[in-house]
């Protein structure tokens, strides 16, 4: 019997990290899982026939209607992908209306966990966690914050890795040749562009690395974040391009100004020698881009935000200081100067990557769904995983 559940999230064709994450998770679940999508759209016109229900982000009534749809459906639970900016109302408070009217268990994935929230965000996040049967985070530090700051029962918190796609069948050298980067050392950063990414410090670091490695190439991959574009257009990108020109790096830095599909993204990561996340905020508790890089076995340099500290522990990468181009440059140069160090970092990252594949992570999610449904007295006939074994006693969590 199929296992039916609902998912509340942004979803493609909307271009955002949460939408991509949700799509990847659902497409890698075992075939017995039958999700119904409650898609959060900026406007109803963006919805498609693939959705069970479309919510206009800022329409409060839609959240009540979405809860009613789930309550009347055969779904055994609803999985919520949470990020403050994707829900309507101040700090996404309309999600609380959905939860207040929901009559089925909720599992919530927190993509952001603030260690020092303002009072409103604290209240909203605490209520979401308290209303959820299980909470999923992607780092041990996130669990600690939920317990210590938000007083959430640790037994309801699960830690799952951010999933990563399958590796590219082509080699690094083959892809460099195809992209016109043959014989060059390639550094890359990808993701939706915004000021918090700290790209200006990376550009200055590349200028220092160029003194020793004249052929180094830094790829800044991704379009400007739609939310940023709405308020300031391409101002940040233009500032970065002016900095690039002022430092004489036009031949060393390339801006790939578009939202990449997964195949392209994996190809760019495969040809990359060093993946760089120069983010400026310490509290960032997840990063899909960093997860992809580690999961695909890349040598990584990052600033020490919470997620990076955890994912790059045990020698899986190098940490540089926040807002410090000299520190970033030192790390880049050490790796560029030592193929042995690069290979060592790649090997350690790849070891963790075995447990970060989307297939592995999706199976963890399905086991959790079945456990939650079992605990809420649903028919055990629907709780069989492909091996024929009940998941009520699962130790995944």
N, C-alpha and C positions, 0 to 999 in steps of 0.2 A: 504494500500500500504506500502511496506517496506521502511524504511529509510536507504538509502545507504550512507556510508561514508568510508573514508580510514584512516588508522592508521599507522604512521611512528614511529617505535620503535624497540628495541631489543625484542625478543620473544622466548619462549621455542622452541626447546631444549636448547638454550643458557642459561647458568646459571648466571644470574645477577639479582639484585634487581629490575631494571626497567622492565626486561622481565617478572618477576613474577607479578609485579604490573599491567602491561598491560594485561597479561593473565587473571588475576582475574577481572579486570574491564570489559573486553569484555565478559567474561563468565557469568557475572551477569546482563548484560543489558537486558531489556525486549525484547521479541522475535521479535518485529517489527524492531529492529535495526539490520542491516546487514553490518557488518564491512568487509573491505578488508584489509589485512595486508601487509604492505611494511616493510619487516623484515631486520634489519641491522645485517649482519653476519660478523664475523671476516674473514671468507673465504666462497666463494660461495658453497663449498662442504657441508657446514653446513645447507644449505637451504632444505626445504621440500615442498611437493606438496600443503600444506595447505596455502602457501603464494601467494598473488597476484603478488608480485615482491620481489626479494631478492637483497639487495644492499651489495656489498662487502665494508666494512667500509672505507677502504683507497682508494677506486677507485672513483675518482671525477666524472667520466663520469656517473657512476651509479646513482648519485643524479639527474642529468639532465634527465636521462631516467625514473627515478621514478616519477619526476614531469610530464613528458609526459604521463605516464601511468594514473596518476590521472586525468589529463586534458581530456583524451579521455574516461574516465570511466563515469559511472552514479553516482559516488560519489558526494554528495552535499557539502562536506567539507573534510578536512583532519585534524586529531588530532595528534599532534606531542608530543611525550614524550621526554623531553629534559634533558640531563645530558651531561656535556662537554665531558666526556670520551667515549661516545658511538658513536660519529660522527667523520668522518675523517677530516684530515687537522689539522693545529695548533689550539688547543682549540676547535676543532669541527667546523671549519669555513665552511666546505663543505655543511653544512645545509643551509648556505646563498645562495648557488647556487640553491638548491632545491626551496627555497622560491622565488628567483628571477624569476624562470621560471614557478612557480605555478600560475594557472589562477582561482583557486577556493579559498574560504576563509579557513584560517587556525586557529585552536584553539591549543594553546601550553600550556602544563603543565610543569612548571619549578620545577624540583626536587632539584635544587640547586639555591639559590639566594645569590650572594656574596655581602656583605656590603662594602667591600673594594677591588674591583677587580683591576687587572692590566689593563693597557690601552687596550690591545687586547681583553681580556675577556669582558671588559666594552662595547667596540664597538660591539662585536658579540652579546652579550645579548640584548643590546639596539635595534639593528637592528631586531633581532628575535621578540622582543616584539612589535616593531613598525609595523612589517609586519603581525602580527597576529591580527585577528578580536577580539578574546578574549584570555585572559591569565588566567590560573588556577594556584593557589598556595595553600599551605596547612596550612598556618599560617598567622595571622594578621601582624606579623613582616615582613614577606616576601613582603606583599603588601606595607607596609610602605617604605621598601627599594626600591622597583620598582618605587614608586612615587618620593621619595626624591633623590635617587642616579641616577636613570636612566631616570627620567622625563617622566614616562609613565602615560597616562591618567588613573586616578583611576576608571573611569567608565567602562573600558575594563577589569578590574581585578576581578576575582571571587575567593572566598575562599571555597574550599571543603575539608573535612577531608580525610585523607588517609583511604581507606577502610580496614575493618578487617573481617576475616572469622567467620563463625558460631562457637559457643562454642562446646566443646567436650561433648558428652552425659555421659561420665564416670566421676566419682568423683576424686578429688585430691588423696584421700587415696587409691582408687582402682588402679590408675595409678602409684603411688609410689610403691605399692606392686608389680605390674607387672614389674617395672624397677629396683627392688631390692633396693629401697630407703625407705622402710617402716620405720616409726618412726624417720626419719631424717628431719631437716630443710633444704629446698632446695632453693638456690639462682641460678639464671641462667642469662646468656647473650647469645644472638644468633645473627648470621649474618656473612657475609664474613669477615675473619680475616685480619686485617691490623694494622699498628702501630698507626694510629690515633684513634683506639678504646680504648686505655688506659688500656688494660687488666692487665698489670703489676701492676697498682695501685689497681685494684680490688683484685688480688691475695694477695698482702700485707695486704689489708683490711680484707680478709677472715682469714689470719693468726691471726690477732688480735681478730676477732670474735670467732675463735676456742678456745681461752683461756676460754671463758665463755660458749661456746656451742660446745663441743668436737665433736658432731656428724654432724655438719653443712657440707653440701655438695654444692660445686659450680660447676655448669655445664657450660662449655665453648663450645657452640654449633655452628658448622659451619666450612666449609673448608676454606683454605686460599684463599683470593681474587685472581682470575686468573691473573689480572694485576700485582699484587704483586709477585705471584708465577713465573711469566715470568722473572722478574728481580732479585729476590733474593731467589727464591725457598721457602723452609719452614724455613728460618732462624729465623723469628719472632716467629713462633710456638715453635721452639726448644729452643729459649731463655726463653719463658714462661714455658716450661716444666722443664728447668734447675732451674729456680727460684722456681717453685713448689717443686722440690726435695730439694733444699737448705733450704727451710723453713719447710721441713718435712710435706708437705701437700699431699703426694701421696694418702692418704686415704680420703682426703677432697675435692679434685679437680679432675674432670673428663673432658677429652677432647673428644668431639663427633665430629670427623673429617670427616664430610661429608655434602653435600648439602641436607637438609631435604625436603621431600615433605610436602605439606600443612597439611595433616592429622597428621604426626609425629610432626610437629612443634606445632600444637594446643595441642597435647597431652603433649608435654614437658612443654608448657606454663601453662597448666591446673594443672600439678603437682607442679609447682613452687610456693614457698611462697613469695619470693621477686625477682622481675625482676630488673636487674642492667644495666645501660648504663654509663660507666665511661669515655665517650669520652673526648678528650683533646682539641677540637676545638670549640670555642664559636660560630662561624658563621654557624654551621650546622642548616639548616632551615627546614629539614624534617628528619624523621627517621621511616622507615616502622616497624622496630623492636619495637620501643617505642610505636608506634600507636597500634600495635597488643597487646602489654601488657596492655595498658590502655583500649583498646576496649574490651578486654576479662576480665577486672575487676581485675587486679593484683595490689598488693602493689608494688610501684616502688621507687627505689633510682636512682638518675641520677646526673651527673654534669650539671651545668646550661647553656648549649648551648641554642640558641634562641628557638628552637622547644620545648625543655624540659621545659623551663620557662613557655611557653604558655600552653602546654598540661597539666602540673602538677600544674597549678594555682588553687586557691580555695581549697587547701588541698587535691588534687588528688594524691600527691606523695611527696617525700622528696628530697631536693637538697643538694648535697655535693660540696665541692670546687674542682676546677680542679687540677689534678695531686697531690692529697692529700689523701693518703691512710688512715690517721687518721680520716679525715672528713668523708670519705666513711664508715669506720668501725663504727663510732659513729652512723650514720644513720641505718646501718644494725643491730647493737646491740639493738638500741631502738625498732625496729620493732620485732626482735626475742624475746625480753624480754616482749613484750606486745601483746598477742593475740587480745586484744581489739583495739589497734592501728592498727594492721594489718587488722582487719575486717573493721575498719572505712575507711582506705585508699582504700580497695577493693570496698567498697560500693560507695564511691565517684567516683572512676574510672568507675565503671559499669554504673553509671548514664549517663556519657558522652558517654559510649560505645554504648548506644541505637541509637545514631546518627552517628555512625561510621561503621555500618554494610555495607558490599559490596552492598547489595540490595538497601539500602537507597542512598548510594553514587552514584551508577550506574544510578539510576533514576534522580538524580541531573544532571549528565552528559548528559543524553538523552534530558532532558528539555533544557539544554544549546545548544546542537546541533540543536534542532528544532528552537530555537530562532535565532541562527546565520543564519540558512538556510532561515528562514522567512524574515529576514532583507535583504537577498540577492535575494529576489524576486523569490524564487523557488515555485513550486506548493504547495499550502496550503494543498492539499489532502494528501501529504506525511508528514504533520506536526501534525497529530493527535496522541496524546498519548493514552494509553489503555483506559482511561476514556472517550475518544471521545471529548476532549477539546483541542482547539488550544493553543499552548504554546507561541505564539508571545507576550502575555502580562505577561509572567512568571515573578515573583519577585525573583526567585532563585538567581539571580546575584545581 
